[in-house]
Amino acid sequence: MVRKSARLQRHSCTEGQVARLYMKNLIVNADDLGWTAGVNCGIAEAHRNGIVTSTSLLANGGAFADGVKTVSALPRLGVGVHLNLSDGKPIAPVEQVKSLINMNGEFSGGPETLLLLLTTKSLELKEVQIEWNAQIETVRAAGIRPTHLDGHKHVQMLPGLFGIALRLAKKHGIAAVRVSHEASTLRAALTGGEESSSVILKQGVQARGLKLLARDAHEMAESAGIASTDYFCGIAQTGVLSKKGVLQLLASLPDGTTELMCHPGYADADLQKSATRLQESRQTELEILTDQEIRKKIAELGIRLINYEEIGVSGT
């Protein structure tokens, strides 16, 4: 409740705002907009006919232009920047980001590789800032006003990188950031009784690791005047999300604002050729996120579906 109290003091909330502060708010954010046209189409479908309220755009994605076109027709869909250091080519000139790329001029790997580079001081933090600034500027130049920043494969949570994300948020007037601290109680609910799954167990360990890598992230964001959600979930269930789990999550949702991360989409030819393990699972998630029973349950429980713009402006 500490973050809520601090926001309440900072915004001098009216009684109506206080009520909104403590109600159950849910941001359903679809990652990877701009990956392929099929992913873009699935995200749009999950927003129009489902519960997705927010998405995050890969500035260097192969379907970036299509992603921009897609969201231009969806004015109520919040759009953030999906900060990336793991897949594809950089936006910034290669000579300015040499420590971030491999011999092929592409980003050098996933979180484990990046963590090793950080540990050995082989990754230049100033180059990370240059590249992420270029990614944000690319999204803004396309006519999008970002609602928040988050990270592809949660890269923003690696040591030294969360502070860069906060500085860039301040620079660009972006009011919110994702803090990838998965709440253990919500993780347990969202598993839908499949706690023994090897994938969930492995990703659950990763979720706990992220908490340790940036344990002060909420406090850092608060000090910087940047909003974040009270709770976050979806790491352990990446690629194995179930309808049963989502229904259990909704029944267990705490007061305040929670983000559920998801990855809906259509498995088009470009997705099948790309370097992602999330293939058919994206279509499964699309079916879950547009399921009528889930939409009905949200209404029954009085859960308010919002996006990051609403917590950044009102402090809810």
C-alpha positions as MATLAB code, in Angstrom:
seq = 'MVRKSARLQRHSCTEGQVARLYMKNLIVNADDLGWTAGVNCGIAEAHRNGIVTSTSLLANGGAFADGVKTVSALPRLGVGVHLNLSDGKPIAPVEQVKSLINMNGEFSGGPETLLLLLTTKSLELKEVQIEWNAQIETVRAAGIRPTHLDGHKHVQMLPGLFGIALRLAKKHGIAAVRVSHEASTLRAALTGGEESSSVILKQGVQARGLKLLARDAHEMAESAGIASTDYFCGIAQTGVLSKKGVLQLLASLPDGTTELMCHPGYADADLQKSATRLQESRQTELEILTDQEIRKKIAELGIRLINYEEIGVSGT';
ca = [
       0.000    0.000    0.000;
       3.032    2.285    0.212;
       2.940    3.307   -3.424;
      -0.787    4.037   -3.268;
      -0.346    6.282   -0.237;
       2.471    8.169   -1.911;
       0.379    8.697   -5.043;
      -2.562    9.817   -2.981;
      -0.466   12.488   -1.267;
       1.170   13.623   -4.490;
      -2.067   14.017   -6.446;
      -4.273   15.366   -3.587;
      -7.066   13.053   -4.705;
     -10.733   13.870   -4.336;
     -13.041   11.285   -2.730;
     -13.990   10.006   -6.174;
     -10.337    9.567   -7.090;
      -9.687    7.762   -3.819;
     -12.454    5.307   -4.686;
     -10.895    4.664   -8.072;
      -7.498    4.262   -6.424;
      -8.639    1.276   -4.384;
     -10.915   -0.441   -6.886;
      -9.743   -3.403   -8.972;
      -8.102   -2.082  -12.145;
      -6.641   -4.357  -14.820;
      -4.271   -3.484  -17.656;
      -4.052   -6.298  -20.212;
      -0.935   -5.542  -22.254;
      -0.160   -7.411  -25.483;
       3.591   -7.445  -26.086;
       5.361   -7.585  -29.470;
       3.270   -5.271  -31.653;
       5.313   -4.845  -34.827;
       6.793   -8.360  -34.807;
       4.747   -9.581  -37.797;
       1.516   -8.571  -39.512;
      -0.149  -11.658  -38.030;
       0.827  -10.621  -34.512;
      -0.470   -7.099  -35.203;
      -3.765   -8.469  -36.469;
      -4.171  -10.705  -33.436;
      -3.501   -7.852  -31.023;
      -6.080   -5.695  -32.794;
      -8.615   -8.528  -32.607;
      -7.906   -9.066  -28.892;
      -8.590   -5.369  -28.305;
     -11.679   -4.968  -30.488;
     -13.414   -8.139  -29.339;
     -11.635   -8.966  -26.109;
      -9.986   -7.616  -22.992;
      -6.654   -6.264  -24.292;
      -6.380   -2.595  -23.356;
      -2.719   -1.888  -24.045;
       0.129   -2.968  -26.283;
       3.833   -2.267  -26.698;
       5.499   -1.606  -30.029;
       8.870   -2.882  -31.255;
      10.499    0.048  -33.048;
      12.779   -2.317  -34.987;
      10.124   -4.935  -35.657;
       9.752   -6.329  -39.151;
       6.107   -5.199  -39.226;
       6.592   -1.858  -37.480;
       4.863    0.191  -40.198;
       1.921   -2.212  -40.244;
       1.755   -2.011  -36.459;
       1.559    1.772  -36.577;
      -1.213    1.564  -39.178;
      -3.044   -1.032  -37.096;
      -3.155    1.040  -33.898;
      -4.052    4.237  -35.741;
      -7.539    2.749  -36.138;
      -7.754    1.847  -32.421;
      -7.874    5.125  -30.482;
      -8.717    3.482  -27.134;
      -5.763    1.096  -27.248;
      -2.812    2.351  -25.181;
       0.518    1.998  -26.990;
       3.881    1.832  -25.242;
       7.442    1.273  -26.460;
       8.792   -2.282  -26.193;
      12.447   -1.488  -25.463;
      14.606   -4.090  -27.184;
      18.212   -5.295  -26.973;
      17.641   -8.950  -27.904;
      16.181   -9.352  -31.400;
      16.797   -7.762  -34.781;
      18.975   -4.836  -35.771;
      19.439   -1.610  -33.822;
      17.766    1.647  -34.745;
      20.785    3.783  -33.852;
      23.809    3.913  -36.193;
      25.920    0.780  -35.765;
      29.050    2.747  -34.890;
      27.251    4.212  -31.869;
      26.114    0.885  -30.380;
      28.960   -1.548  -31.062;
      28.773   -3.241  -27.658;
      25.118   -4.176  -28.268;
      25.548   -6.074  -31.531;
      27.227   -9.164  -32.943;
      29.286   -9.697  -36.084;
      26.118   -9.634  -38.190;
      25.132   -6.185  -36.923;
      22.226   -7.590  -34.895;
      21.491   -7.549  -31.188;
      23.691  -10.104  -29.492;
      21.200  -12.204  -27.567;
      18.620  -12.728  -24.860;
      18.606  -11.696  -21.189;
      21.167  -14.329  -20.123;
      23.680  -13.106  -22.709;
      23.018   -9.483  -21.816;
      23.429  -10.198  -18.107;
      26.792  -11.849  -18.811;
      27.891   -8.841  -20.872;
      26.841   -6.516  -18.064;
      28.657   -8.609  -15.468;
      31.867   -8.535  -17.502;
      31.408   -4.825  -18.234;
      31.300   -5.577  -21.966;
      28.000   -3.766  -22.461;
      28.255    0.021  -22.590;
      25.362    1.609  -20.697;
      25.702    4.840  -22.673;
      25.097    2.822  -25.841;
      21.959    1.299  -24.320;
      20.664    4.802  -23.706;
      21.502    5.863  -27.267;
      19.669    2.872  -28.730;
      16.605    3.074  -26.513;
      16.347    6.793  -27.142;
      16.399    6.066  -30.883;
      13.662    3.451  -30.457;
      11.440    5.878  -28.554;
      12.046    8.627  -31.091;
      11.131    6.232  -33.919;
       7.792    5.448  -32.286;
       7.078    9.111  -31.601;
       8.048   10.107  -35.151;
       5.379    7.670  -36.387;
       2.755    9.818  -34.669;
       2.330    7.722  -31.525;
       2.376    9.266  -28.046;
       3.644    6.404  -25.880;
       1.649    5.602  -22.759;
       4.501    3.695  -21.119;
       7.832    1.921  -21.508;
       8.374   -1.808  -21.032;
      11.049   -4.253  -22.140;
      11.256   -7.051  -24.686;
      12.090  -10.118  -22.563;
      12.056   -7.752  -19.559;
      15.422   -6.292  -20.518;
      14.648   -3.072  -18.617;
      14.996   -4.991  -15.346;
      18.658   -5.914  -15.847;
      21.222   -4.198  -13.573;
      21.719   -0.543  -14.465;
      19.075   -0.525  -17.198;
      15.973    0.420  -15.223;
      17.491    3.795  -14.391;
      18.075    4.403  -18.100;
      14.432    3.617  -18.836;
      13.333    6.085  -16.152;
      15.578    8.853  -17.481;
      14.259    8.352  -20.993;
      10.678    8.326  -19.744;
      11.279   11.698  -18.101;
      13.005   13.058  -21.195;
      10.164   12.074  -23.504;
       7.278   12.877  -21.166;
       6.250    9.229  -20.836;
       4.356    8.906  -17.579;
       4.617    5.191  -16.758;
       6.940    2.186  -16.870;
       6.444   -1.538  -16.391;
       7.998   -3.045  -13.294;
       8.291   -6.777  -14.026;
       7.933   -7.932  -10.421;
       5.524  -10.829  -10.723;
       3.342  -11.153   -7.632;
       3.692  -14.707   -6.283;
       0.016  -14.917   -5.273;
      -1.117  -13.884   -8.742;
       1.375  -16.240  -10.362;
      -0.136  -19.096   -8.363;
      -3.664  -18.114   -9.414;
      -2.764  -17.706  -13.075;
      -1.174  -21.150  -13.335;
      -4.676  -22.640  -13.376;
      -3.585  -25.712  -11.428;
      -0.624  -26.444  -13.718;
       2.076  -25.508  -11.205;
       4.070  -28.661  -11.995;
       4.570  -27.750  -15.660;
       8.292  -27.596  -16.436;
       7.784  -24.438  -18.479;
       5.909  -22.692  -15.664;
       8.489  -23.813  -13.104;
      11.376  -22.533  -15.238;
       9.683  -19.233  -15.984;
       8.673  -18.899  -12.343;
      12.362  -19.050  -11.423;
      13.050  -16.354  -14.022;
      10.308  -14.206  -12.510;
      11.877  -14.489   -9.068;
      15.251  -13.612  -10.566;
      13.889  -10.424  -12.087;
      12.718   -9.297   -8.656;
      16.239   -9.712   -7.324;
      17.918   -7.965  -10.254;
      15.904   -4.754   -9.793;
      14.438   -5.094   -6.318;
      14.158   -1.316   -5.834;
      12.440   -0.639   -9.163;
       9.101    0.475   -7.688;
      10.839    2.869   -5.318;
      13.057    4.213   -8.121;
      10.021    4.909  -10.301;
       8.194    6.561   -7.416;
      11.186    8.819   -6.694;
      11.400    9.771  -10.368;
       7.698   10.653  -10.503;
       7.003    7.854  -12.965;
       3.891    5.704  -12.447;
       3.878    1.905  -12.306;
       1.237   -0.682  -11.571;
       0.803   -2.081   -8.074;
       0.991   -5.670   -9.326;
       2.237   -7.499  -12.403;
       1.869  -11.063  -13.695;
       2.282  -13.182  -16.798;
       5.963  -14.189  -16.829;
       5.578  -17.756  -15.598;
       2.636  -18.318  -17.963;
       4.281  -16.915  -21.110;
       3.344  -19.321  -23.881;
       1.155  -21.486  -21.621;
      -1.667  -19.139  -20.630;
      -4.967  -20.931  -19.926;
      -8.586  -19.858  -19.665;
      -8.848  -21.507  -16.258;
      -5.839  -19.537  -15.069;
      -7.221  -16.209  -16.281;
     -10.538  -16.876  -14.558;
      -8.700  -17.705  -11.331;
      -6.628  -14.551  -11.679;
      -9.752  -12.420  -12.048;
     -11.268  -13.988   -8.937;
      -8.043  -13.302   -7.006;
      -7.372   -9.797   -8.314;
      -6.334   -7.431   -5.481;
      -7.406   -3.821   -5.010;
      -5.276   -1.403   -6.987;
      -3.898   -1.763  -10.509;
      -2.566   -5.030  -11.934;
      -0.959   -5.630  -15.315;
      -1.450   -8.955  -17.065;
       1.157   -9.408  -19.795;
       0.083  -11.479  -22.796;
       1.175  -12.409  -26.329;
      -1.801  -12.841  -28.671;
      -1.432  -13.100  -32.418;
      -1.897  -15.160  -35.565;
       0.857  -17.609  -36.534;
       1.463  -16.254  -40.027;
       4.348  -17.337  -42.259;
       6.609  -14.526  -41.060;
       6.071  -15.521  -37.436;
       6.844  -19.161  -38.205;
      10.134  -18.115  -39.813;
      11.119  -15.800  -36.975;
      13.216  -16.586  -33.911;
      10.471  -16.887  -31.306;
       9.171  -19.930  -29.447;
       5.752  -18.261  -29.175;
       3.984  -19.632  -32.237;
       0.640  -21.472  -31.913;
       0.412  -20.261  -28.307;
      -0.342  -16.769  -29.624;
      -3.537  -17.990  -31.263;
      -4.479  -19.872  -28.101;
      -4.047  -16.659  -26.123;
      -6.147  -14.769  -28.657;
      -8.987  -17.237  -28.104;
      -8.689  -16.850  -24.328;
      -8.553  -13.054  -24.404;
     -11.694  -12.840  -26.558;
     -13.620  -15.513  -24.635;
     -17.130  -14.384  -23.693;
     -17.031  -16.075  -20.279;
     -13.925  -14.106  -19.331;
     -15.465  -10.830  -20.471;
     -18.606  -11.632  -18.498;
     -16.586  -12.456  -15.368;
     -14.794   -9.101  -15.528;
     -18.136   -7.320  -15.621;
     -19.539   -9.438  -12.768;
     -16.547   -8.705  -10.545;
     -16.609   -4.963  -11.253;
     -13.071   -4.973  -12.613;
     -12.180   -1.817  -14.502;
     -10.180   -2.384  -17.705;
      -7.733    0.481  -18.237;
      -4.430    1.232  -19.959;
      -1.190    2.834  -18.787;
      -2.285    6.316  -19.809;
      -4.886    6.250  -17.063;
      -2.430    5.484  -14.265;
       0.072    7.972  -15.635;
      -2.430   10.843  -15.683;
      -4.667   10.175  -12.696;
      -2.445    8.172  -10.404;
      -5.086    5.445  -10.095;
];
